[in-house]
Amino acid sequence: MPKMKTHRGAAKRFKATGKGRLKHKQPFTSHILTSKSAKRKRQLRQPAYMAAAEAQSLKRLLPYL
């Protein structure tokens, strides 16, 4: 059976942690930043983690994570 192809768009957006959780960049950080408070923008710098239920649907896109 041939190797499965990784979805390159998903591979660029998600990284696996040591325990296997999926880490990604926070949304809402690219534009219209003047209306967001400094606290909100500071907290958006932190990485976000996908819920386990949502991560199951990405297994098809990222078979080798």
The first five atom37 places (N, CA, C, CB, O) and aatype in JSON, in Angstrom:
{
  "aatype": [12, 14, 11, 12, 11, 16, 8, 1, 7, 0, 0, 11, 1, 13, 11, 0, 16, 7, 11, 7, 1, 10, 11, 8, 11, 5, 14, 13, 16, 15, 8, 9, 10, 16, 15, 11, 15, 0, 11, 1, 11, 1, 5, 10, 1, 5, 14, 0, 18, 12, 0, 0, 0, 6, 0, 5, 15, 10, 11, 1, 10, 10, 14, 18, 10],
  "atom_mask": [
    [1, 1, 1, 1, 1],
    [1, 1, 1, 1, 1],
    [1, 1, 1, 1, 1],
    [1, 1, 1, 1, 1],
    [1, 1, 1, 1, 1],
    [1, 1, 1, 1, 1],
    [1, 1, 1, 1, 1],
    [1, 1, 1, 1, 1],
    [1, 1, 1, 0, 1],
    [1, 1, 1, 1, 1],
    [1, 1, 1, 1, 1],
    [1, 1, 1, 1, 1],
    [1, 1, 1, 1, 1],
    [1, 1, 1, 1, 1],
    [1, 1, 1, 1, 1],
    [1, 1, 1, 1, 1],
    [1, 1, 1, 1, 1],
    [1, 1, 1, 0, 1],
    [1, 1, 1, 1, 1],
    [1, 1, 1, 0, 1],
    [1, 1, 1, 1, 1],
    [1, 1, 1, 1, 1],
    [1, 1, 1, 1, 1],
    [1, 1, 1, 1, 1],
    [1, 1, 1, 1, 1],
    [1, 1, 1, 1, 1],
    [1, 1, 1, 1, 1],
    [1, 1, 1, 1, 1],
    [1, 1, 1, 1, 1],
    [1, 1, 1, 1, 1],
    [1, 1, 1, 1, 1],
    [1, 1, 1, 1, 1],
    [1, 1, 1, 1, 1],
    [1, 1, 1, 1, 1],
    [1, 1, 1, 1, 1],
    [1, 1, 1, 1, 1],
    [1, 1, 1, 1, 1],
    [1, 1, 1, 1, 1],
    [1, 1, 1, 1, 1],
    [1, 1, 1, 1, 1],
    [1, 1, 1, 1, 1],
    [1, 1, 1, 1, 1],
    [1, 1, 1, 1, 1],
    [1, 1, 1, 1, 1],
    [1, 1, 1, 1, 1],
    [1, 1, 1, 1, 1],
    [1, 1, 1, 1, 1],
    [1, 1, 1, 1, 1],
    [1, 1, 1, 1, 1],
    [1, 1, 1, 1, 1],
    [1, 1, 1, 1, 1],
    [1, 1, 1, 1, 1],
    [1, 1, 1, 1, 1],
    [1, 1, 1, 1, 1],
    [1, 1, 1, 1, 1],
    [1, 1, 1, 1, 1],
    [1, 1, 1, 1, 1],
    [1, 1, 1, 1, 1],
    [1, 1, 1, 1, 1],
    [1, 1, 1, 1, 1],
    [1, 1, 1, 1, 1],
    [1, 1, 1, 1, 1],
    [1, 1, 1, 1, 1],
    [1, 1, 1, 1, 1],
    [1, 1, 1, 1, 1]
  ],
  "atom_positions": [
    [[0.84, -1.18, 0.0], [0.0, 0.0, 0.0], [0.89, 1.25, 0.0], [-0.96, 0.0, 1.22], [1.85, 1.31, 0.77]],
    [[0.6, 2.23, -0.84], [1.46, 3.41, -0.91], [1.31, 4.29, 0.32], [1.16, 4.22, -2.15], [0.34, 4.2, 1.07]],
    [[2.31, 5.15, 0.51], [2.27, 6.08, 1.62], [1.16, 7.1, 1.41], [3.62, 6.79, 1.79], [0.84, 7.45, 0.28]],
    [[0.58, 7.56, 2.51], [-0.45, 8.59, 2.43], [0.22, 9.95, 2.31], [-1.38, 8.55, 3.66], [1.31, 10.16, 2.86]],
    [[-0.41, 10.87, 1.61], [0.14, 12.22, 1.48], [-0.36, 13.09, 2.63], [-0.24, 12.83, 0.12], [-1.53, 13.02, 3.01]],
    [[0.53, 13.9, 3.15], [0.18, 14.86, 4.19], [-0.4, 16.1, 3.54], [1.41, 15.22, 5.05], [0.11, 16.57, 2.53]],
    [[-1.46, 16.63, 4.11], [-2.05, 17.88, 3.64], [-1.12, 19.01, 4.04], [-3.49, 18.09, 4.22], [-1.0, 19.33, 5.23]],
    [[-0.46, 19.63, 3.07], [0.61, 20.59, 3.37], [0.08, 21.84, 4.06], [1.32, 20.98, 2.1], [0.79, 22.42, 4.89]],
    [[-1.14, 22.26, 3.75], [-1.7, 23.42, 4.43], [-1.9, 23.16, 5.91], [0.0, 0.0, 0.0], [-1.63, 24.03, 6.73]],
    [[-2.38, 21.96, 6.25], [-2.57, 21.62, 7.65], [-1.23, 21.42, 8.35], [-3.42, 20.36, 7.78], [-1.1, 21.75, 9.53]],
    [[-0.25, 20.89, 7.65], [1.06, 20.65, 8.25], [1.74, 21.97, 8.64], [1.95, 19.86, 7.3], [2.5, 22.01, 9.6]],
    [[1.47, 23.03, 7.88], [2.06, 24.33, 8.19], [1.36, 25.02, 9.35], [2.01, 25.22, 6.97], [1.95, 25.9, 9.99]],
    [[0.12, 24.63, 9.64], [-0.65, 25.31, 10.67], [-0.64, 24.6, 12.01], [-2.05, 25.48, 10.22], [-0.87, 25.23, 13.04]],
    [[-0.39, 23.31, 12.03], [-0.47, 22.53, 13.26], [0.83, 21.8, 13.53], [-1.63, 21.53, 13.19], [1.46, 21.27, 12.61]],
    [[1.24, 21.79, 14.81], [2.42, 21.05, 15.23], [2.0, 20.14, 16.38], [3.59, 22.02, 15.66], [1.16, 20.5, 17.19]],
    [[2.59, 18.97, 16.45], [2.28, 18.04, 17.53], [3.2, 18.33, 18.72], [2.44, 16.58, 17.07], [4.39, 18.58, 18.55]],
    [[2.62, 18.29, 19.91], [3.42, 18.44, 21.12], [3.97, 17.08, 21.52], [2.59, 19.07, 22.28], [3.7, 16.08, 20.85]],
    [[4.72, 17.03, 22.6], [5.3, 15.78, 23.05], [4.26, 14.75, 23.45], [0.0, 0.0, 0.0], [4.47, 13.55, 23.28]],
    [[3.13, 15.22, 23.98], [2.07, 14.3, 24.39], [1.09, 14.01, 23.27], [1.33, 14.86, 25.56], [0.14, 13.25, 23.46]],
    [[1.31, 14.61, 22.08], [0.46, 14.3, 20.95], [-0.67, 15.29, 20.72], [0.0, 0.0, 0.0], [-1.46, 15.1, 19.79]],
    [[-0.77, 16.34, 21.54], [-1.79, 17.34, 21.31], [-1.38, 18.21, 20.12], [-2.02, 18.21, 22.57], [-0.2, 18.28, 19.77]],
    [[-2.35, 18.87, 19.49], [-2.07, 19.71, 18.32], [-2.06, 21.17, 18.73], [-3.11, 19.47, 17.2], [-3.04, 21.67, 19.29]],
    [[-0.96, 21.84, 18.46], [-0.77, 23.24, 18.81], [-0.91, 24.07, 17.54], [0.62, 23.47, 19.48], [-0.48, 23.65, 16.47]],
    [[-1.53, 25.25, 17.66], [-1.68, 26.13, 16.51], [-1.64, 27.58, 16.97], [-2.98, 25.85, 15.76], [-1.71, 27.87, 18.16]],
    [[-1.51, 28.48, 15.99], [-1.49, 29.91, 16.28], [-2.91, 30.38, 16.56], [-0.87, 30.7, 15.11], [-3.88, 29.86, 16.0]],
    [[-3.04, 31.38, 17.45], [-4.34, 31.92, 17.76], [-4.93, 32.67, 16.55], [-4.25, 32.85, 18.99], [-4.18, 33.32, 15.82]],
    [[-6.23, 32.58, 16.34], [-6.85, 33.41, 15.32], [-7.06, 34.84, 15.82], [-8.19, 32.8, 14.88], [-6.8, 35.13, 16.99]],
    [[-7.51, 35.73, 14.95], [-7.85, 37.12, 15.27], [-6.63, 37.96, 15.63], [-8.84, 37.16, 16.42], [-6.73, 38.86, 16.47]],
    [[-5.47, 37.69, 15.01], [-4.27, 38.46, 15.34], [-3.69, 39.22, 14.16], [-3.23, 37.55, 15.91], [-2.6, 39.78, 14.27]],
    [[-4.39, 39.26, 13.02], [-3.75, 39.79, 11.83], [-4.16, 41.22, 11.48], [-4.04, 38.91, 10.69], [-3.32, 41.97, 10.98]],
    [[-5.4, 41.62, 11.72], [-5.8, 42.98, 11.34], [-6.9, 43.47, 12.26], [-6.27, 43.03, 9.87], [-7.43, 42.71, 13.08]],
    [[-7.25, 44.73, 12.13], [-8.21, 45.44, 13.01], [-7.74, 45.32, 14.46], [-9.66, 44.86, 12.84], [-8.52, 44.98, 15.35]],
    [[-6.48, 45.6, 14.68], [-5.91, 45.45, 16.02], [-6.16, 46.68, 16.89], [-4.43, 45.18, 15.94], [-5.99, 46.61, 18.11]],
    [[-6.55, 47.79, 16.29], [-6.76, 49.0, 17.09], [-7.97, 48.88, 18.0], [-6.91, 50.21, 16.19], [-8.03, 49.53, 19.04]],
    [[-8.94, 48.06, 17.62], [-10.14, 47.92, 18.44], [-9.99, 46.85, 19.52], [-11.32, 47.59, 17.57], [-10.91, 46.66, 20.32]],
    [[-8.85, 46.16, 19.56], [-8.62, 45.12, 20.57], [-7.73, 45.69, 21.67], [-7.96, 43.86, 19.93], [-6.81, 46.46, 21.41]],
    [[-8.03, 45.3, 22.88], [-7.27, 45.82, 24.02], [-5.86, 45.22, 24.04], [-8.01, 45.52, 25.35], [-5.6, 44.18, 23.43]],
    [[-4.97, 45.9, 24.74], [-3.6, 45.41, 24.85], [-3.56, 44.06, 25.54], [-2.72, 46.43, 25.61], [-2.75, 43.2, 25.17]],
    [[-4.41, 43.86, 26.54], [-4.45, 42.57, 27.24], [-4.87, 41.45, 26.3], [-5.41, 42.64, 28.44], [-4.3, 40.36, 26.32]],
    [[-5.87, 41.73, 25.48], [-6.35, 40.71, 24.54], [-5.28, 40.36, 23.52], [-7.62, 41.19, 23.82], [-5.06, 39.18, 23.23]],
    [[-4.59, 41.37, 22.98], [-3.55, 41.12, 22.0], [-2.38, 40.36, 22.62], [-3.06, 42.43, 21.39], [-1.78, 39.5, 21.98]],
    [[-2.06, 40.68, 23.86], [-0.97, 39.99, 24.55], [-1.32, 38.51, 24.77], [-0.67, 40.68, 25.9], [-0.48, 37.64, 24.61]],
    [[-2.57, 38.25, 25.15], [-2.99, 36.86, 25.37], [-3.09, 36.08, 24.07], [-4.33, 36.83, 26.1], [-2.95, 34.85, 24.07]],
    [[-3.33, 36.76, 22.96], [-3.42, 36.09, 21.67], [-2.05, 35.64, 21.15], [-4.09, 37.0, 20.65], [-1.98, 34.87, 20.2]],
    [[-0.98, 36.12, 21.77], [0.36, 35.67, 21.35], [0.63, 34.22, 21.77], [1.43, 36.58, 21.95], [1.47, 33.55, 21.17]],
    [[-0.07, 33.75, 22.79], [0.16, 32.4, 23.28], [-0.4, 31.38, 22.29], [-0.48, 32.21, 24.66], [-1.39, 31.65, 21.62]],
    [[0.22, 30.21, 22.19], [-0.33, 29.19, 21.29], [-1.64, 28.63, 21.84], [0.68, 28.06, 21.08], [-1.9, 28.68, 23.04]],
    [[-2.45, 28.11, 20.95], [-3.71, 27.47, 21.32], [-3.58, 25.98, 21.02], [-4.92, 28.1, 20.56], [-2.77, 25.56, 20.2]],
    [[-4.4, 25.2, 21.7], [-4.38, 23.75, 21.54], [-5.75, 23.28, 21.1], [-3.95, 23.04, 22.84], [-6.77, 23.75, 21.59]],
    [[-5.76, 22.34, 20.17], [-7.03, 21.81, 19.67], [-7.64, 20.86, 20.68], [-6.82, 21.1, 18.33], [-6.93, 20.14, 21.39]],
    [[-8.96, 20.87, 20.73], [-9.67, 19.9, 21.57], [-9.48, 18.5, 20.96], [-11.19, 20.26, 21.68], [-9.32, 18.35, 19.75]],
    [[-9.49, 17.51, 21.82], [-9.25, 16.14, 21.37], [-10.28, 15.69, 20.34], [-9.26, 15.19, 22.56], [-9.94, 14.97, 19.4]],
    [[-11.54, 16.13, 20.5], [-12.58, 15.74, 19.56], [-12.31, 16.33, 18.17], [-13.95, 16.18, 20.07], [-12.54, 15.67, 17.16]],
    [[-11.83, 17.58, 18.13], [-11.53, 18.2, 16.84], [-10.28, 17.6, 16.22], [-11.38, 19.7, 17.0], [-10.17, 17.51, 15.0]],
    [[-9.33, 17.21, 17.05], [-8.07, 16.67, 16.55], [-8.29, 15.35, 15.82], [-7.09, 16.48, 17.7], [-7.51, 15.0, 14.94]],
    [[-9.33, 14.62, 16.16], [-9.59, 13.34, 15.5], [-9.87, 13.54, 14.01], [-10.79, 12.63, 16.17], [-9.5, 12.7, 13.19]],
    [[-10.52, 14.66, 13.65], [-10.82, 14.89, 12.24], [-9.58, 15.27, 11.45], [-11.87, 15.99, 12.1], [-9.57, 15.15, 10.22]],
    [[-8.52, 15.74, 12.12], [-7.28, 16.11, 11.43], [-6.37, 14.92, 11.18], [-6.53, 17.14, 12.22], [-5.4, 15.03, 10.42]],
    [[-6.66, 13.79, 11.78], [-5.79, 12.61, 11.59], [-5.73, 12.2, 10.12], [-6.3, 11.43, 12.44], [-4.73, 11.65, 9.67]],
    [[-6.8, 12.47, 9.39], [-6.8, 12.11, 7.97], [-5.9, 13.04, 7.16], [-8.23, 12.16, 7.42], [-5.29, 12.62, 6.18]],
    [[-5.82, 14.32, 7.59], [-4.99, 15.28, 6.89], [-3.52, 15.15, 7.29], [-5.48, 16.68, 7.17], [-2.62, 15.43, 6.49]],
    [[-3.29, 14.72, 8.52], [-1.91, 14.61, 9.04], [-1.68, 13.18, 9.52], [-1.67, 15.64, 10.21], [-1.66, 12.94, 10.72]],
    [[-1.5, 12.24, 8.62], [-1.43, 10.84, 9.02], [-0.17, 10.47, 9.8], [-1.52, 9.97, 7.82], [-0.16, 9.46, 10.5]],
    [[0.9, 11.26, 9.7], [2.16, 10.86, 10.31], [2.52, 11.71, 11.52], [3.26, 10.93, 9.31], [3.7, 11.84, 11.85]],
    [[1.53, 12.31, 12.19], [1.79, 13.06, 13.42], [1.65, 12.16, 14.62], [0.84, 14.25, 13.55], [1.83, 12.61, 15.75]]
  ]
}
